[in-house]
């Protein structure tokens, strides 16, 4: 997590949930989640997940490597993240 910075910009509650998911998934599986993993967890469509990933990247909360699967890198201090809420 090189370049991790405190959350200079605030994220929305929904963005916070995605960021918390990315953080916890990466810690548990030792690799970042695929968009399909987020789609299953949040029960949303593939375009919804992709738009969220693009938004998080555009706002500087994550970084991705072009044309590389599972390359999401969290740029937010994990201490600033909310607790991940179970999806029911």
C-alpha positions as CSV (number, residue, x, y, z in Angstrom):
1,X,0.0,0.0,0.0
2,X,2.7,2.5,-1.0
3,X,1.4,6.0,-1.2
4,X,-1.4,5.5,1.3
5,X,-2.6,8.8,2.4
6,X,-5.2,9.8,4.9
7,X,-8.6,10.4,3.4
8,X,-8.1,14.0,2.2
9,X,-11.3,13.8,0.3
10,X,-14.3,12.3,2.0
11,X,-15.9,9.3,0.3
12,X,-19.6,8.5,0.3
13,X,-21.0,5.7,2.6
14,X,-21.3,3.4,-0.5
15,X,-17.8,4.2,-1.6
16,X,-16.6,3.5,1.9
17,X,-18.2,0.1,1.8
18,X,-16.4,-0.8,-1.5
19,X,-13.1,0.5,-0.1
20,X,-13.6,-1.6,3.1
21,X,-14.4,-4.6,1.0
22,X,-11.3,-4.2,-1.2
23,X,-9.2,-3.8,2.0
24,X,-10.6,-6.9,3.7
25,X,-10.7,-9.1,0.6
26,X,-7.0,-8.2,-0.1
27,X,-6.0,-9.1,3.5
28,X,-8.0,-12.4,3.5
29,X,-7.0,-13.6,0.1
30,X,-3.6,-11.9,-0.3
31,X,-4.7,-10.5,-3.6
32,X,-7.2,-7.8,-4.6
33,X,-10.7,-8.7,-5.6
34,X,-11.9,-9.0,-9.2
35,X,-14.8,-6.9,-10.2
36,X,-16.9,-10.2,-10.3
37,X,-16.1,-10.7,-6.6
38,X,-17.5,-7.2,-5.8
39,X,-20.5,-7.8,-8.0
40,X,-21.4,-11.0,-6.0
41,X,-20.8,-9.4,-2.6
42,X,-22.8,-6.2,-3.3
43,X,-25.4,-7.9,-5.5
44,X,-25.1,-5.4,-8.3
45,X,-24.6,-5.5,-12.1
46,X,-21.2,-5.7,-13.7
47,X,-21.6,-2.1,-15.1
48,X,-22.4,-0.8,-11.6
49,X,-19.2,-2.3,-10.2
50,X,-17.1,-1.1,-13.0
51,X,-18.5,2.5,-12.7
52,X,-17.7,2.4,-8.9
53,X,-14.2,1.2,-9.6
54,X,-13.7,4.0,-12.2
55,X,-15.1,6.5,-9.7
56,X,-12.9,5.4,-6.9
57,X,-9.9,5.5,-9.2
58,X,-10.8,9.0,-10.6
59,X,-11.1,10.3,-7.0
60,X,-7.8,8.9,-6.0
61,X,-9.0,6.3,-3.5
62,X,-7.5,3.4,-5.5
63,X,-5.0,2.7,-8.2
64,X,-5.1,0.1,-11.0
65,X,-2.7,-1.3,-13.5
66,X,-4.0,-1.0,-17.1
67,X,-4.8,-4.4,-18.7
68,X,-3.9,-6.3,-15.5
69,X,-6.5,-8.4,-13.6
70,X,-6.8,-8.0,-9.9
71,X,-4.6,-4.9,-9.8
72,X,-6.6,-2.7,-7.5
73,X,-4.4,-1.0,-4.9
74,X,-6.0,0.9,-2.0
75,X,-4.6,4.4,-1.5
76,X,-6.7,5.3,1.6
77,X,-5.4,4.6,5.1
78,X,-7.3,1.6,6.3
79,X,-7.9,3.3,9.6
80,X,-10.1,5.8,7.8
81,X,-12.4,3.1,6.4
82,X,-15.8,2.2,7.9
83,X,-16.6,-1.3,9.0
84,X,-17.8,-3.5,6.2
85,X,-21.5,-4.1,6.6
86,X,-22.9,-7.5,5.8
87,X,-25.0,-7.6,2.7
88,X,-28.4,-9.2,3.4
